[in-house]
Amino acid sequence: MNAFSTDAPNWRPVLGLIACTRDVGGETAQAVINRYVAAASRHADASILLVPTLAGAIHPSDIVPRLDGLLLTGSPSNVETRRYGADDPEAAGPFDPDRDEMAMIFTAAMLKAAKPVFGVCRGLQELNVIFGGTLRRDLGNQDRGALSHHAADGATLEQMFAHQHEVTLAARGVLRRSLGAARLRVNSVHYQGIATLGDGLTIEATADDGLVEAVSAEVGGAPVLAVQWHPEWNADSDPRSAGFFHILGRALRGLPLAVS
């Protein structure tokens, strides 16, 4: 069901999704997991355009004018440590330097064009680095305390996404005003997270251990919003997960992000 009214009922905004570089049957492929495409298409009511990370295959000047927004999705890969000044040869991968590069190039181009950029999991980490912040890489350690941000080794996909904790939403933040909740229980599927917050980013949510779980910003009129959890996993069954994509849908149409 279309949650957005428009004078042109057949028109839908175009959302770009940055692809990842993956091995498929021994060959290199451009890939985006279906659940991101489906959730954004359905709950933001958007048409989806996949942006390859293959060097030379695409240029922002050709594509950005055709996009109404950009979503940086989650991924099994980590942002390379050199991107935030912590070049560490022992840092755990896998890495996807082409994804890092394309995300940074396209984010800069979208913000320069005053168009919205949203992020999920790795996308939040990318945005934090783009804004000058740093990352920590110890969040899956089961010995670090009461709150672990990733399921134990050996968990199935379903068990990983069933691993949850609560977050507190900032009192006057976009998420709290839009979702109508002070606390959310979210899935937690990440080994990395924000260490130092990027310049110009506002905290939207924190975990009980103090980890920043969501951020927002406005750059030249372009809204930025990103979460560390995975709303795409259960957007069809959880209204507050779908709510993240409703906010995205409003941004794509140039509407205020918060409706309350």
C-alpha positions, 0 to 999 in steps of 0.5 A: 500500500502506498504510504505517500500521496502525490499528484502523479500516482504513477511516479516514484522517486529513484533511490540509488543503492551502492553495490558491493564487490562479491565473489560469485562462483569464482567470479567478481560480481556487483551485488546488493542483498535483495532485502534492502531492495525489497524494503526500500522499494516497498516501504519507501515506495521508491524505484531502485537503481543499483550503483556498481562499484566497478571503476570506470563503469559509472560517474556521479555526474551522469547518475546523481541528477537522476537520483532522488536519494542514496542508501548505503546498505549493510555488508559483510565487509568492513571499512578499510582502517586507512580510511579513518587514519588507523592503518592496521595490517592486522585488522579483520576483514573482509574489506571492499575498497571499491565499495569504500571509494564509491560510497565516498564519491557518491555521498559527496556528490549527492550532498553537493546536489542537496539530495538525501543520503541514508545508511544502514549498518556499514552505511552508518560506519561509512557516513561517520568516516566520511564526516571525519569520524573513526571506528572501533572494531571490538564489538563482537567480543563476548568477553567485553561485558554485558552487551555484545553487538553480534551473536556468538560465532557459529550462529545461523543467519536467523540467529544472528538477526535474532540477537537484539538489544535496546536503544534510547532515541534522542529526545528531539531526534528525527527517529523519536519524533517519527517513530513515536518511541523513546526506546526501541529493541533492535537487532544487532549484527555488527563487529564494528561501530562508531568510536569518535563521532564525525563532525556535524553528525547529531546522535539519534540513538545510543545503546545502553553501553553508550555506543552511538547507534544512529546519527543524523545531519543536514548538509546544505539542505540535504538530510542524512540519517543512518542506523546501526541496526538492520530495519530491512530485515523485518520491515514487513512485520515490524512497523518501526522498522518499516518506519525507517523506510517511511522516513526515507520515502519522505526525504526522497520526496522533499518532505520533512523527515519527522511527521510529529 
